[in-house]
Amino acid sequence: MRVEPQESLPAWLYSDPGFFELEREQLFRSAWQLVCHLNDVPRPGDFQTFAFLGEQILTLRGDDGRVRSFHNVCRHRGMRLVEGTEGNCGRRLVCPYHAWSYALDGRVALPPRWRETDGGATVAHDLAPLEQEIWRGFVFVRFAPGDHSVAEMMAPYDAELAPHGLEDLQPQGRVVLRPRPVNWKNIADNYGDALHIPVAHPGLTRLFDGSYYVEAEDWVDKMAGVITGRPSANWCERQYQGLLGAFDHLPGEMRRTWSYYRLWPNLAFDVYPDQMDFMQFIPISPTQTLIREISYVRPDARRAVKAARYLNWRINRQVNAEDTVLIARLQSGMGSSSYSTGPLAADEVGLASFAQRLRAAIPEARRAQPAPMHA
């Protein structure tokens, strides 16, 4: 992706209710959203749910072993079928309101005899399916047709991700939701901003030792750094450095590389030698976002591997705490009447590529100020 130096997105886009509605309709309805990994639903009847901008998503493994995604809504009266983020529904999905039931492939069974409609249940009452794509074991859905598949969007980095064996990863814990009082774009911008690392993240600065870089492709940006061999002064980082040799399923320098992939518009993969995780920036309102995240690991019970995962968590817990403060201050500062937009340098590739994509998706993003209200 050719990215020209430009100005950052104007501040009004990070708090304006009208622009938030444009994003909902013109960006997110046709954008892929990650629900889970196939190994989150290993048995028939296992399900994962996901709420996104008023939509309710249900991903379910059927009796035939296939994983399908539906709207989590009964076709009788619109009742939400299952509660919770995960579980097993048994051999049937049964609506808790009027007991309509569905097979694990989404087909409606007969409604309860005492509630049969005149025409009975028909194929028109099957669960409403969602467009679904499975990429390297991860299940994606979208609500309206779009231009590109996930595989096409991730293609520039597919080969380099292959050694990590994403298809075989197992969930480590459960999905965590972290509320943040900021616009989702401030989280996405911060994720793709390399210049703040030597200023605001001393731990990462020690570990990467100047190796961190950013590059942009059409639909995905990559940030990466190689963990230095110079022992850190921090004991946690130093212990982690010493354990990286255990990950001999990876070739050469990949055993010491932390890579980050930001998939347009609101998903990020953090890929480490010892584990990986995804983070979704779930927009709730113009100034409220949920960060949705979970980690995945290769099946490996060695003590050194468990220790590396724990140390990774400790290191990144501190990084996340630092970023939480940064993005809150950034959101607050953007409310100042003194600020509209700022210049981007040639090496601020992540910020420039994100801004370029948003302006292409929603032309109103090119405005320096919101359109005037009409009486």
BELJO-V802976 format. One record per residue. RES is the residue in one letter. PHI is phi in whole degrees, -180 to 180 (999 if undefined). OMEGA is omega in radians with two decimals (none if undefined). NEAR is the number of other C-alpha atoms within 8 Angstrom. Layout:
RES&PHI&OMEGA&NEAR + RES&PHI&OMEGA&NEAR
//
This chain:
M&999&3.08&5 + R&-82&-3.11&5 + V&-117&3.12&9 + E&-91&3.01&6 + P&-56&-3.06&10 + Q&-159&3.04&8 + E&-84&3.08&9 + S&-68&3.07&11 + L&-61&-3.13&10 + P&-68&-3.01&13 + A&-62&-3.05&11 + W&-65&3.14&10 + L&-67&-3.05&10 + Y&-95&3.12&14 + S&-152&-3.01&10 + D&-82&-3.14&9 + P&-62&-3.14&8 + G&-65&3.12&6 + F&-69&3.09&9 + F&-60&3.11&12 + E&-68&3.06&8 + L&-63&3.10&10 + E&-62&-3.14&10 + R&-57&-3.03&10 + E&-87&-3.00&8 + Q&-96&-3.11&10 + L&-117&-2.93&11 + F&-79&-3.12&9 + R&-65&-3.14&10 + S&-106&-3.13&11 + A&-95&3.10&11 + W&-67&3.07&9 + Q&-122&-3.11&8 + L&-84&3.12&10 + V&-95&-3.04&12 + C&-171&3.02&9 + H&-103&3.09&10 + L&-55&-3.12&10 + N&-79&2.95&10 + D&-79&-3.13&9 + V&-131&-2.99&12 + P&-76&-3.02&8 + R&-116&3.05&7 + P&-54&-3.12&15 + G&92&3.08&14 + D&-68&3.14&14 + F&-139&2.96&13 + Q&-130&3.08&14 + T&-120&-3.06&13 + F&-160&3.09&9 + A&-104&-3.09&8 + F&-146&3.06&9 + L&47&3.07&7 + G&87&3.10&5 + E&-93&3.13&7 + Q&-117&-3.03&12 + I&-112&3.10&12 + L&-129&3.06&12 + T&-111&-2.88&12 + L&-140&3.04&14 + R&-92&-3.09&17 + G&-89&3.08&12 + D&-62&-3.13&9 + D&-87&3.13&5 + G&88&3.14&8 + R&-76&3.05&7 + V&-104&-3.12&9 + R&-129&3.12&11 + S&-125&-3.09&13 + F&-135&2.86&12 + H&-69&-3.10&12 + N&-83&-2.99&11 + V&-144&3.05&10 + C&-69&-3.08&12 + R&-81&3.13&10 + H&-81&-3.09&7 + R&-130&3.09&5 + G&84&3.13&7 + M&-68&3.01&11 + R&-66&-2.99&10 + L&-76&-3.08&11 + V&-124&3.12&6 + E&-109&3.12&5 + G&83&-3.10&6 + T&-88&-3.13&7 + E&-160&3.11&8 + G&163&3.07&8 + N&-135&-3.05&8 + C&-93&-3.09&9 + G&81&-3.06&8 + R&-88&-3.11&8 + R&-143&2.90&10 + L&-93&-3.11&11 + V&-120&-3.14&9 + C&-68&-3.11&13 + P&-77&-3.08&7 + Y&-95&-3.11&5 + H&-129&3.03&7 + A&69&2.94&9 + W&-61&-3.09&13 + S&-129&-3.08&12 + Y&-136&3.02&14 + A&-70&-3.07&11 + L&-72&3.02&14 + D&-98&3.08&9 + G&92&-3.14&11 + R&-72&3.14&11 + V&-75&2.94&14 + A&-93&3.10&9 + L&-62&3.04&10 + P&-66&3.11&11 + P&-54&-3.07&9 + R&-55&-3.10&6 + W&-77&3.13&4 + R&-128&-3.13&7 + E&-62&3.02&11 + T&-80&-3.10&6 + D&-57&-3.09&4 + G&-94&-3.07&6 + G&73&3.13&8 + A&-81&3.14&12 + T&-130&3.13&8 + V&-60&3.11&7 + A&-64&-3.14&5 + H&-102&3.02&10 + D&-60&3.08&11 + L&-57&-3.12&13 + A&-77&-3.10&8 + P&-78&3.01&9 + L&-110&3.00&10 + E&-62&-3.03&10 + Q&-132&3.01&10 + E&-137&3.06&9 + I&-110&3.14&8 + W&-118&3.12&9 + R&46&3.06&6 + G&90&-3.13&11 + F&-97&-3.06&12 + V&-99&3.12&13 + F&-115&3.03&14 + V&-136&2.94&13 + R&-147&-2.99&13 + F&-97&3.12&9 + A&-144&-3.12&8 + P&-61&3.10&7 + G&-134&-3.00&7 + D&-86&-2.95&4 + H&-131&3.00&6 + S&-82&3.05&8 + V&-61&-3.14&10 + A&-59&3.11&7 + E&-67&-3.11&7 + M&-68&-3.10&12 + M&-89&-3.03&11 + A&-52&-3.11&8 + P&-60&-3.07&7 + Y&-121&-3.09&7 + D&-61&-3.08&8 + A&-65&-3.11&8 + E&-75&3.06&6 + L&-82&-3.05&9 + A&-54&-3.12&8 + P&-62&3.13&9 + H&-77&3.08&8 + G&59&-3.05&9 + L&-58&-3.10&9 + E&-63&-3.05&7 + D&-97&-3.07&8 + L&-67&3.11&11 + Q&-115&3.14&10 + P&-65&3.08&12 + Q&-112&-3.07&8 + G&84&-3.07&6 + R&-125&3.08&6 + V&-62&3.10&7 + V&-116&3.09&8 + L&-112&-3.10&8 + R&-118&3.13&7 + P&-72&3.09&8 + R&-135&-3.10&10 + P&-84&-3.09&8 + V&-143&3.01&13 + N&-70&-3.07&15 + W&-59&-3.10&15 + K&-70&3.08&7 + N&-68&3.07&12 + I&-70&3.13&11 + A&-63&3.11&11 + D&-61&-3.12&11 + N&-61&-3.14&9 + Y&-62&-3.09&7 + G&-96&-3.09&12 + D&-100&-3.13&11 + A&-84&-2.99&11 + L&-72&-3.13&7 + H&-83&-3.05&8 + I&-63&3.14&11 + P&-69&3.13&9 + V&-91&-2.92&7 + A&-114&-3.09&7 + H&-126&-3.09&11 + P&-62&-3.13&9 + G&-66&3.11&9 + L&-64&3.12&10 + T&-62&3.10&11 + R&-65&-3.06&8 + L&-71&-3.07&11 + F&-84&3.04&12 + D&49&3.06&9 + G&85&-3.07&5 + S&-90&-3.02&8 + Y&-70&-3.14&11 + Y&-148&3.13&8 + V&-131&3.01&12 + E&-143&-3.05&9 + A&-127&2.95&14 + E&-109&-3.01&9 + D&-59&-3.03&6 + W&-127&-3.11&9 + V&-146&3.05&12 + D&-109&3.10&14 + K&-120&2.98&11 + M&-122&-3.11&13 + A&-156&3.05&12 + G&-150&3.13&11 + V&-99&3.13&12 + I&-67&-3.08&11 + T&-67&3.04&10 + G&-83&3.11&5 + R&-73&-3.09&4 + P&-59&3.12&7 + S&-72&3.05&9 + A&-75&3.12&6 + N&-88&-3.02&6 + W&-63&-3.12&7 + C&-64&3.11&9 + E&-65&-3.12&13 + R&-65&3.10&11 + Q&-64&3.12&9 + Y&-62&3.12&12 + Q&-55&-3.08&11 + G&-72&-3.09&7 + L&-100&-3.01&10 + L&-69&3.10&12 + G&-66&-3.12&7 + A&-70&-3.00&7 + F&-96&-3.04&10 + D&-81&2.99&7 + H&-75&3.14&6 + L&-102&3.13&10 + P&-82&2.92&8 + G&43&-3.02&5 + E&-66&3.14&7 + M&-62&3.12&8 + R&-68&-3.11&12 + R&-121&-3.03&10 + T&-105&2.95&12 + W&-103&-3.11&12 + S&-121&-3.12&11 + Y&-129&-3.10&11 + Y&-125&3.13&11 + R&-104&-3.12&15 + L&-93&-3.11&13 + W&-62&-0.02&8 + P&-101&-2.89&6 + N&-138&-3.13&11 + L&-131&3.09&13 + A&-138&3.01&11 + F&-110&3.00&12 + D&-103&-3.03&12 + V&-119&-3.12&10 + Y&-116&3.05&9 + P&-61&-3.00&14 + D&-98&-3.09&11 + Q&-172&2.97&11 + M&-145&3.02&12 + D&-145&2.96&11 + F&-116&3.04&12 + M&-129&3.02&12 + Q&-110&3.09&12 + F&-100&-3.01&13 + I&-91&-3.13&11 + P&-71&3.11&12 + I&-108&3.11&9 + S&-155&3.12&9 + P&-58&-3.09&13 + T&-131&3.10&11 + Q&-138&-3.12&13 + T&-140&2.95&15 + L&-106&2.96&13 + I&-90&-3.12&13 + R&-107&-3.03&13 + E&-151&3.06&11 + I&-159&3.12&13 + S&-103&3.08&11 + Y&-132&-3.07&11 + V&-138&2.96&11 + R&-75&3.04&10 + P&-61&-3.09&6 + D&-163&-3.04&5 + A&-96&-3.12&6 + R&-63&-3.12&6 + R&-61&-3.12&6 + A&-62&-3.14&8 + V&-69&3.10&13 + K&-61&3.13&9 + A&-65&3.13&9 + A&-62&3.13&12 + R&-64&3.12&10 + Y&-64&-3.12&8 + L&-67&3.05&12 + N&-58&3.13&9 + W&-60&3.14&8 + R&-63&-3.14&9 + I&-63&-3.07&11 + N&-77&3.01&8 + R&-60&3.12&8 + Q&-69&3.11&8 + V&-61&3.13&11 + N&-63&3.10&8 + A&-64&3.11&8 + E&-65&-3.14&10 + D&-67&3.13&9 + T&-60&3.10&9 + V&-67&-3.09&8 + L&-61&-3.04&8 + I&-71&3.07&12 + A&-66&3.11&11 + R&-67&3.12&8 + L&-66&3.12&9 + Q&-60&3.13&12 + S&-64&-3.12&8 + G&-64&-3.14&8 + M&-68&3.07&11 + G&-80&-3.12&8 + S&-72&3.08&7 + S&-69&-3.12&5 + S&-84&-3.02&4 + Y&-120&3.01&9 + S&-123&3.14&10 + T&-153&-3.11&9 + G&-137&-3.12&8 + P&-76&3.04&7 + L&-110&3.11&11 + A&-77&-3.10&7 + A&-60&-3.11&7 + D&-91&3.04&4 + E&-89&-3.00&12 + V&-65&-3.10&12 + G&-64&3.12&14 + L&-66&-3.10&12 + A&-68&-3.11&15 + S&-67&3.12&11 + F&-64&3.14&10 + A&-63&-3.14&10 + Q&-64&3.13&9 + R&-66&-3.11&8 + L&-67&3.12&9 + R&-64&3.11&11 + A&-72&-3.10&7 + A&-75&-3.08&8 + I&-132&-3.06&11 + P&-55&3.13&8 + E&-61&3.12&7 + A&-67&3.12&11 + R&-82&-3.12&7 + R&-73&3.06&9 + A&-73&3.12&7 + Q&-137&3.09&6 + P&-64&3.12&6 + A&-63&3.14&5 + P&-64&3.10&4 + M&-77&3.10&4 + H&-104&3.13&3 + A&-70&none&2
//
